[in-house]
Every structure is written in structure tokens, then in C-alpha cells.
Amino acid sequence: RDEWENLIANGLSELGLKIDEATEPFEGACTATHPLLIENVVKFQAKAAYEILPPSGPVKTRIYGQLTEEKEKRANRVKEFMNWQTQEQMVEYVDEKERLLFYYALIGTGITKTYFDGGLNRPVCEFVPMDQFVVSYSAPDIRRAEAYTHIIPRSEEEFKRDVKSGIYADIGLGAATQITPSQIQERTDQLLGLSPPPSRLGYSLYERHLYADLEIEKGLEGMALPYIVTVDSASQKVLSVRRGWREGDRKYQRLEWFTRYVFVPGLSFYGLGLLHLIGSLAKAATMSTRALIDSGMFSNLQGGFKLRGMKIVGDNQPIAPGEWKDVEATVNDISKAIAPLPFKEPSQTLFALLQFVVAAGQKFADTTEQVISDSTNYGPVGTTLALLEASAKFFSGVHKRLHASMKDRKST
């Protein structure tokens, strides 16, 4: 999936997180990035966080069948306990969910991993970047995937602690090596101005969730059962083999540790995000903005040609407002010694095109604010409310998919 990762890596540049100094096509050329893409990503992150992470907690309960006082009390106990877990015990929960929402809105697919950490003695929910999660080619979703792999980078000290605690077998992997980041991680580091230290050594582990006949379960030889096999990528040595079903389950149903979130369902396992939906419009808006700013710069600070024999006393710095400079010229008419290039003011047509592109991107990503800004033109309050309800359907669909993913049963 090199091309897919390359698309994401290049698209990250449209967020405008880095301020560059340009030397091409000329020194000081505009490098501003239009905030169309990142503005809509941040807006969605804020709205979705309010939707799935309310102050009272993200967990709600539903009672099936006949409503009784006993069921109601039990449902309240479950809700209160799980809200305490996500808000107090799982200290990383909110931060990891908000990281997920930003990433998920941008590239269209997000993954979280929920498991019980024996060292912390509590459940853990962590965000898994898509460049660290590889799924089989034909998989429509995680549940029906033949196999999937979580790529886990571990420093040398972290790996030693894992071995000591019994998570992985001590089989003597040898010295740690330099961890090679993916092209998505490299581009992210470039945009944020970060770089891994040369001494960043460790191991890249492949935690593979698959069906296999390992012939280690008595009486089940010849059956492909769900297992979790962890392999060191460099040496190809197996570090652990774990049962992938709940103990005592005679149906051997695979436990799902990962949850997939999809912004807009696409044509494969990978969803479509705002990078795919309005990324080209954001790039066009950036190009138009730079052209307008560069045009204004040329218009304000014009250049051109002057005769070789003409000298400006002092230096050749641009003339400041209210400043006069002496000129030594061999001709009587200074206009014959200087020929300015015909620079034009910023084009109104290009400005109108920029407005059209931005409006198209905003309309696709979020029409709610446009309805509010134009509410005085719609007449009665009922009409405005109906338009707001209609414009919110896009986000309602995305929020519905968020709730459906969070409702999935996990191994914990």
C-alpha cells in the first residue's frame, strides 16, 4: 500500500503546520497554506468530542426485554462503573480518543486497541496510527479479516521490561537496531520540526492476529484457530504465541482487540476522510492564495530594468515611503534610463475563484455555519431550523458510525 501511504504523506502538507522560507521561484515567495483542510478537521474533532465524550461520560446503557427495577439498578451500576473507568481509571482514554478523531477525520480511518494491561492492572485504550496497522487485502472490516498485524515499535528498555514481566519469551534477540519510521511518520516529523535521535534503538515487533493450525491444542489438530503470534521483524523469531479466544469458549470465536472507525465508507477497508474529499480544493485554495499574495508583492515592490551606466547613490534597497534618493545618470530624462515591468494588481478574477473554491470546500465539509450566517435571508425560524437539521445530516451519519464502533464488544 505504498501509494496509499504516499497519498497520506503528501496530503499532510496541506495542513499548513510548517512555516517555510521559499527561494523558488524567487526569494521571499509566499508559502502560506490555506486553512480550509485543517479548519474543517479541527471543527469536526471538536464537535465529535462533544458528542462521544460528554462531561457525564461516554457510556450509556440500554435495557432489553421487560423493564424491571433489578435490571434498571444493574444498568445504572454498569454505566457508573464504566464511566468511572474511562474518566478516572483509564487516564489516557480522552487524549487517545481526541487523537483518533483528528486522524480519523483527516484520512478517513482510525484504529484503537483496547486490552487489559497486567502491569497497570487495568484496561487500556490506545490509538493506533494506520501506518502501524496492516490488514489483509480483501478484508471488508476487522471482524471478517483473515489476518491483521499491529506493528509495535519498542525501545530496548521497554522490550527488556516486557521480557522480564513475561509478555515475551527471552530467546536472545541480540542488540537493538535503528527503528525505521514509515513515510507517514517521517512527513509528520518534518511538519512538526522533529527528528528521531541517532541513538533511538529498539525492536519492531509484528503482533499478528490470524487463524492457524498450530497443533498445540489437544483434540483440535487440523483446525485453524485464532491465535496472536508476535514476531521480531529483524530476526523473524517468534516471541510469543497466545490463544485468540476466550478460555472455555467451545466455539473458538476470535477476540477483537481492535476497533475500526470509518469517516465515510469507501471502496475498501480504508475509509475516505476530508483529505480525500476536499484535499484537492484545499490545494487549489492554497495555490490561489499564494498567487494573489505574490501578485500584490510584485505590485507594491516593482522591479524592472535600468541602464548600466545609471547609479543610485547609496544602495539598491527599495525606497521607503517618503524617501528620496539621488541618481547619477548619463541621460537627461530618468524615465529613459529606467523601464519598470508591467506588474498588475492582484486579479479580481483569481480572488473570485479563490472565494468559490473555499465556499465549495466549506459547503461540502460543513454547511451548518453557512446556514447560520445566512439565516436572516431564510425568513421564519422554522425554515432556518429545518435547514440546520438538513445540513447536520452529514455529521449525524458520521457520529452514528462513531457510536456504532464504540458499541462493539471487546475482549475486555
C-alpha positions in Angstrom: 0.0 0.0 0.0 2.9 2.3 -0.8 0.8 4.6 -3.0 -1.9 4.9 -0.3 0.8 5.9 2.3 2.3 8.3 -0.2 -1.1 10.0 -0.7 -1.5 10.4 3.0 2.1 11.7 3.5 1.7 14.3 0.7 -1.7 15.3 1.9 -0.3 16.2 5.4 1.5 19.1 3.7 -1.9 20.7 3.0 -2.5 21.2 6.8 0.0 24.1 6.8 1.7 23.1 10.0 5.1 24.2 8.9 6.2 27.7 8.0 8.8 27.6 5.2 11.1 30.2 3.7 11.0 29.9 -0.1 13.7 30.6 -2.6 11.8 29.3 -5.6 10.5 30.7 -7.9 12.1 33.8 -6.2 13.4 34.7 -2.8 10.6 35.5 -0.4 7.8 33.9 -2.4 4.6 33.3 -0.4 4.5 29.9 1.3 1.2 30.4 3.1 -1.2 27.4 3.2 -4.9 28.0 3.1 -6.5 26.6 6.4 -9.5 25.0 4.6 -8.5 21.5 5.4 -7.2 21.8 8.9 -10.1 24.2 9.8 -12.7 21.5 9.0 -10.7 18.7 10.6 -10.4 20.7 13.9 -14.1 21.7 13.7 -15.1 18.0 13.3 -12.8 17.0 16.1 -14.4 19.5 18.5 -18.0 18.5 17.5 -17.3 14.8 17.7 -15.5 15.1 21.0 -18.5 16.8 22.5 -20.8 14.1 21.0 -18.9 11.0 22.2 -17.1 12.4 25.3 -19.7 14.3 27.2 -19.0 15.5 30.7 -21.2 12.8 32.2 -19.1 10.1 30.5 -19.2 8.2 27.2 -21.1 5.1 28.4 -24.8 4.7 28.2 -26.8 1.6 28.9 -29.9 0.1 27.2 -32.2 -2.4 28.8 -33.6 -5.1 26.5 -36.8 -7.1 27.3 -39.1 -6.3 30.1 -38.1 -3.4 32.3 -37.7 -4.3 35.9 -36.3 -2.4 38.9 -33.5 -5.0 39.2 -32.4 -4.5 35.6 -32.5 -0.8 35.9 -30.3 -0.8 39.0 -27.9 -3.1 37.3 -27.8 -1.0 34.2 -27.0 2.1 36.3 -24.2 0.3 38.2 -22.7 -0.8 34.9 -22.9 2.8 33.5 -21.5 4.5 36.5 -18.6 1.9 36.8 -17.6 2.1 33.1 -17.8 6.0 33.1 -15.6 5.9 36.2 -13.2 3.6 34.3 -13.0 5.8 31.2 -12.8 9.1 33.0 -10.7 8.3 36.1 -9.0 4.9 35.9 -8.0 5.0 32.2 -6.2 8.2 32.3 -5.2 8.1 28.6 -8.7 7.5 27.3 -9.8 11.1 26.5 -6.5 12.1 25.0 -6.3 8.9 22.8 -9.9 9.4 21.6 -9.2 13.0 20.6 -6.1 12.0 18.7 -8.2 9.4 17.0 -10.8 11.9 16.0 -8.3 14.2 14.4 -6.6 11.4 12.5 -9.9 9.8 11.6 -11.4 12.9 10.1 -8.3 13.7 8.1 -7.6 10.3 6.5 -10.9 8.5 6.9 -9.9 5.6 9.0 -8.9 5.2 12.7 -7.9 2.3 14.9 -8.0 1.9 18.7 -6.7 -1.0 20.7 -8.4 -2.0 23.9 -6.8 -4.6 26.2 -6.1 -5.4 29.8 -2.6 -4.3 30.9 -1.3 -6.7 33.5 1.4 -4.3 34.6 -1.0 -1.5 35.2 -3.7 -3.9 36.4 -6.4 -2.0 34.4 -7.9 -1.8 30.9 -6.0 0.4 28.4 -7.4 2.1 25.3 -4.7 3.4 22.9 -4.8 5.0 19.5 -3.0 3.0 16.7 -1.9 5.1 13.7 -2.8 3.5 10.4 0.8 3.2 9.3 1.2 0.8 12.3 -1.8 -1.4 11.4 -1.8 -3.7 8.3 -4.8 -5.7 7.3 -5.2 -8.4 4.7 -6.0 -7.1 1.2 -9.6 -8.4 0.8 -10.8 -7.6 4.3 -14.1 -5.6 4.4 -13.7 -4.9 8.1 -11.7 -6.2 11.1 -14.2 -8.9 12.1 -14.1 -10.5 8.7 -10.4 -10.0 8.1 -8.4 -13.2 7.5 -5.5 -11.7 9.4 -4.2 -8.3 10.6 -1.0 -7.1 12.1 -0.1 -4.4 14.7 3.4 -3.1 14.2 4.7 -2.3 17.6 8.0 -0.2 18.0 9.6 -0.9 21.3 12.7 0.7 22.7 15.4 -1.5 24.1 14.5 -0.7 27.7 10.7 -1.2 27.0 11.4 -4.6 25.4 13.6 -5.7 28.4 10.7 -4.8 30.8 8.3 -6.8 28.6 10.5 -9.8 28.6 11.0 -9.6 32.4 7.3 -9.3 33.0 6.6 -12.4 30.9 4.9 -10.8 27.9 7.6 -12.1 25.5 9.9 -15.0 25.7 13.6 -14.4 26.4 15.1 -16.0 23.3 18.1 -13.7 22.9 17.3 -11.3 20.1 20.7 -9.7 20.2 21.5 -6.0 20.1 18.7 -3.5 19.2 18.8 -1.8 15.8 17.7 1.6 14.4 13.9 1.7 14.1 12.9 2.8 10.6 9.9 5.1 10.6 7.2 4.9 7.9 6.9 7.6 5.3 3.8 9.0 7.0 5.7 9.2 10.3 8.7 10.9 8.5 6.4 13.5 6.9 4.7 14.1 10.2 8.1 14.7 11.9 9.1 17.1 9.2 6.0 19.1 9.6 6.4 19.3 13.3 10.1 20.0 13.2 11.0 16.8 14.9 13.6 14.1 14.2 14.4 10.8 16.0 17.7 10.9 17.9 20.5 8.8 16.3 20.6 6.7 19.4 17.0 5.7 19.1 17.5 1.9 19.0 14.9 -0.7 19.6 12.9 -3.5 18.1 10.0 -3.5 15.6 7.5 -6.2 16.6 4.8 -7.7 14.4 1.8 -8.7 16.5 -0.1 -10.9 14.1 -3.8 -11.9 14.7 -4.5 -14.8 12.5 -6.2 -18.2 12.0 -3.7 -21.1 12.0 -3.4 -24.8 12.8 -0.5 -24.8 15.2 -1.3 -28.2 16.6 -0.9 -27.2 20.2 -4.5 -27.7 21.3 -5.1 -31.3 22.2 -8.0 -32.8 20.2 -8.1 -29.8 17.8 -5.4 -30.8 15.4 -6.3 -29.9 11.8 -8.4 -26.9 12.8 -7.5 -23.3 12.1 -8.0 -21.5 15.3 -7.5 -17.8 16.2 -4.0 -17.1 17.7 -1.9 -14.0 18.4 1.6 -14.5 17.3 4.3 -11.9 17.9 7.4 -11.9 15.8 10.6 -9.8 15.8 10.7 -8.2 12.3 14.5 -8.2 12.1 15.3 -11.8 13.2 11.9 -13.3 12.3 12.0 -15.1 15.7 8.7 -15.8 17.4 8.4 -14.0 20.8 5.0 -15.2 21.9 2.0 -17.4 20.9 -1.3 -16.7 22.6 -4.8 -18.1 22.5 -7.0 -15.7 20.5 -10.3 -16.9 22.0 -11.8 -16.7 25.5 -10.9 -19.6 27.7 -13.7 -22.1 27.9 -15.3 -20.9 24.6 -16.0 -24.1 22.7 -17.0 -22.1 19.6 -13.4 -20.6 19.5 -14.6 -17.1 18.5 -11.8 -14.7 17.9 -11.4 -11.9 20.5 -11.3 -8.5 18.9 -8.8 -6.2 20.5 -9.1 -3.5 17.8 -11.9 -1.1 16.8 -12.1 0.4 13.4 -13.6 3.8 12.9 -14.6 5.0 9.4 -15.4 8.6 8.5 -17.0 7.9 5.1 -17.2 4.2 4.0 -15.2 3.9 0.8 -14.5 1.1 -1.7 -12.3 -1.0 0.6 -11.2 -1.4 4.3 -9.9 2.1 4.2 -12.5 4.9 4.5 -12.5 8.4 3.0 -11.5 11.4 5.0 -11.5 15.1 4.5 -8.1 14.7 2.9 -9.7 12.7 0.1 -13.0 14.7 -0.1 -11.7 18.3 -0.1 -8.0 17.8 -0.3 -7.8 18.9 -3.9 -9.9 22.0 -3.2 -7.6 22.9 -0.3 -4.6 22.6 -2.6 -6.3 24.8 -5.2 -7.1 27.4 -2.4 -3.5 27.4 -1.3 -2.2 27.9 -4.9 -4.7 30.8 -5.5 -3.8 32.4 -2.1 -0.1 32.3 -2.9 -0.6 33.7 -6.4 -2.7 36.6 -5.0 -0.1 37.4 -2.3 2.8 37.2 -4.7 0.9 39.4 -7.2 0.4 42.0 -4.5 4.0 41.9 -3.5 5.2 42.5 -7.1 2.6 45.3 -7.5 3.8 47.0 -4.3 7.6 46.4 -4.8 8.0 46.7 -8.5 11.2 45.8 -10.4 12.4 46.2 -13.9 15.5 47.3 -16.0 17.9 50.2 -15.6 20.8 51.3 -17.8 24.2 50.0 -16.8 25.6 53.5 -16.6 23.0 54.8 -14.1 24.0 54.7 -10.5 21.8 55.1 -7.3 23.7 56.9 -4.6 23.8 54.8 -1.5 22.5 51.3 -2.0 19.9 49.5 -4.1 17.5 48.9 -1.3 13.8 49.5 -2.0 12.6 53.1 -1.5 10.7 53.6 1.7 7.6 55.8 1.8 8.6 59.5 1.9 12.2 58.7 0.9 14.1 60.4 -2.0 17.3 59.1 -3.4 20.0 60.7 -5.6 20.5 59.2 -9.0 23.6 59.7 -11.3 22.5 59.1 -14.9 24.1 59.8 -18.3 20.7 60.8 -19.8 18.7 63.9 -19.0 15.4 62.0 -18.8 15.5 59.5 -16.0 12.5 57.7 -17.5 14.7 56.7 -20.4 17.2 55.0 -18.0 14.6 53.0 -16.0 12.0 50.7 -17.5 9.6 49.1 -14.9 8.0 45.8 -15.8 4.2 46.0 -16.2 3.1 44.4 -13.0 -0.6 44.2 -12.4 -2.7 44.4 -9.2 -3.9 41.1 -7.8 -6.5 39.7 -10.2 -10.2 40.1 -9.1 -11.0 37.0 -11.2 -8.5 35.0 -9.3 -9.8 36.3 -6.0 -13.4 35.4 -7.0 -12.1 31.9 -8.0 -10.5 31.6 -4.5 -13.8 32.5 -2.9 -15.6 29.9 -5.0 -13.1 27.2 -4.1 -13.2 27.9 -0.4 -17.0 28.1 -0.4 -17.3 24.8 -2.2 -15.0 23.1 0.3 -16.8 24.6 3.3 -20.2 23.7 1.8 -19.1 20.0 1.4 -17.4 19.7 4.7 -19.8 21.6 7.0 -22.9 23.6 5.7 -24.2 24.3 9.2 -22.2 27.6 9.7 -23.2 28.8 6.2 -26.9 28.3 7.1 -26.3 30.2 10.4 -24.6 33.1 8.6 -27.3 33.3 6.0 -30.2 32.8 8.4 -31.5 36.3 8.0 -32.3 35.5 4.4 -34.4 32.5 5.1 -37.4 34.1 6.7 -39.2 32.2 9.5 -37.4 30.5 12.4 -39.0 27.2 11.4 -37.4 27.4 8.0 -34.0 28.0 9.5 -34.3 25.1 11.9 -35.3 22.8 9.1 -32.3 23.9 7.1 -30.0 23.4 10.1 -31.4 19.9 10.6 -30.8 19.0 7.0 -27.3 20.4 7.0 -26.4 18.4 10.1 -27.3 15.1 8.5 -23.8 14.6 7.2 -22.3 14.9 10.7 -25.2 12.8 12.1 -24.2 10.0 9.8 -20.6 10.2 10.9 -21.5 10.4 14.6 -23.7 7.4 14.1 -20.8 5.4 12.8 -18.7 6.6 15.7 -21.3 5.3 18.2 -21.6 2.0 16.3 -17.8 1.5 16.5 -17.7 2.3 20.2 -20.5 -0.1 20.9 -18.6 -3.1 19.5 -17.9 -5.8 22.1 -14.2 -6.1 23.1 -12.2 -8.8 24.7 -12.2 -6.9 28.0 
